[in-house]
C-alpha cells in the first residue's frame, strides 16, 4: 500500500534515472509528487569521481536518494568487460553512499543485483544465502561490486546510524529495455534474434547455452513499484529480494517467445556458450512482509507489452549501448 504522505515536500535524487529501471521509477515519482526530483545524467556528474558526487549532493540537497546508476550487460558483455563492471559499480555505489552519510541524508535506497548470489544457491534464493559462496563467474565482478554496498551501508548504520536500505531485483524485462546485442539480457536478446530471423526468412535460430538454466523475470514496472514501496515503508538493515515468485527454464522461455512472435523455425542450442547461473529464483516473502510488495504483471502480459514496445521502437531499442 502506498503511503501518500511520504513524498510531498521531499527532495529526491535519482541516480541512473535515464536507465531502464530509472525511467520506470521516475514515472512513479511523478505520480507521488515529491517537492523536487533531481535526475542527473552521467554527462552531468561522473559518479566515479568523489568530488563530482559531492557537487551533485550540494546541488540536489536530497532528503531521499535512490541509487540506480550502474554499468550492466548480458553474459557476453560481462565476459568482455569484467574490470569496468567491477570498478565502475564499486566506485559509484561507494561514493554515493558515503556522500549520503556525510550529509546526513535521511533515506538512501541502494538497488543491488541478483547476480550477487552464489553460483550454487538453494532455490528459491533466501537473502540469508548471500554470503554462502562465490557468484557465477560471468556475474562475479558486477555482483561483488554491488554487494560491497550492502556491507558498507550496514557498517555505516552500525557506526553512524545511516538510514540506508538494500534491494535486489531479479531479472528485469519490459518496455524500454536494451536490445543492442552488446548489452542485452536474455529476453530482449531472444526477442531480437527471433524477429531478425523471421524478417530474414531463415529456418532456424541459434540460442546460447543448453536451455537448462532457469531465471525469474520481473516486469520493470513491478520492480519500480517495489522500489517505491520500500522507500516509503522499509528502514531495516537487511537486504530484500524483489521478485515475481515464478521460475522459468530458458528451454521453456524460447518456444514461448517464438509463439508470441510468430516464428515457426527450428531452435538450435549452442552448447559451446555458457548458460550463466544454473538456476535463479528468489524468495519474495521478506518484501511482502516488510512493505507489502508482490508483483502484479503476469509473464504473458509482460512479454506481450515488451514485444509491442520493441516492434514500435526498434531504432531506439537497438541503439542503446550502455
MOURGI-V874148 format. One line per field, one symbol per residue. psi: psi as a letter, one per 40 degrees, with the letter a starting at -180 (. if undefined). A space follows every 10 residues. Layout:
psi=???
This chain:
psi=hhgdeddhei hhhhifdead dddddddddd ddgidhhhgi idddhheehd dddddddddd fidhhhhehi hiiadddddd fddddddddd dddddddddd ddefhdhhhh haieeeiidh hhhihideed eeiiihdeed dddddddddd ddddddddde fhgiihigia hiiiheiheh ddeiaddddd ddddddddde eieiihhiae eeiiihhhhd dddddddddd ddehfieiih ihaefhhhid dddddddddd efheaihhhg eeiidahdih iihedddddd ffhiiehidd dddddddddd defddddeeh e.
